[in-house]
């Protein structure tokens, strides 16, 4: 499903959880790409609330630690600014 389309359609009726790809983005993306995905999800899906940023499922063991930290960085730094 296109999470961006679902958000536009049901933004006042649903809360969203997850959406960060664990098959391609987290294991194979660069930390910069993962950080960019996290920021986009927060900016677009999180607009107006009702969104919890997280991977689509449990984080697999092949995901580099740098990518896990890159996923969390936009959340942590928004509270430090």
N, C-alpha and C positions, 0 to 999 in steps of 0.2 A: 504494500500500500504506500502511496505517496503521503508521507506524514504532513507535508506542508499543505496539501489539498485537504486532508482530513481536518487539520487545525482550522483552516478557513471555513470549512463547512460546519464544524461542531464546536467552535471555540468556547461557547458559553455553556455547553452541555457536558463536556468531557474534560478530564484531566489527562495529561500525557506523561508517560514514564518511559525512558529508554530512547531508542532510536539511533544510537551510535553503532555503526556497523562493526561486528566482531569477526566477519569473514575476510574483509579486505582492509578496511581503514585501520583498525587497531593493530593487527599483526604485521601489515606490510606498508602502511603509510609512514611518512617521516613524522617526527614529533611536531614539526611546523604544520603539517597537513592535519594531524589529529587536533592540534590546538585550534586551527581554523574551523574545523568541523564543529568542535565544541562551542566556539563563539557563535557560529551561524545558528546552531540549534538553540542556544540561549537567546539570541537576538530575535529569531523568527518564530520559534515554537514557544519560547518563554514569554514573549510579549503578551502582556495582560495577565500573566500568572498561569497557574495550573500546569506547570511542567517541572519534572524532576529529570535533570540530565543524568543519564547513565547509559551503559552499553545495552544493546538489545537483549542480551542474556548474560550469563556469567562470563567473566573474562577468561578466555582460554590460556593455557600455560605457555603458548608460543608468542604471546604479546610481550614485546620488550618493555622493561620497567620505564624507560624514557617515554614511551607512548602512554602508559598509564598516568604518569606524572603530567604529561602534556594535556591529557583529558581533564585532569583535576585543576590545572593551573588557572583557567579563566574563572572558576568558581572561587578559589581561594583569594585571588588577587582583587576580585570585585569588592571584597570586604576590607582589604587593606588600603584601598585608595581613598 
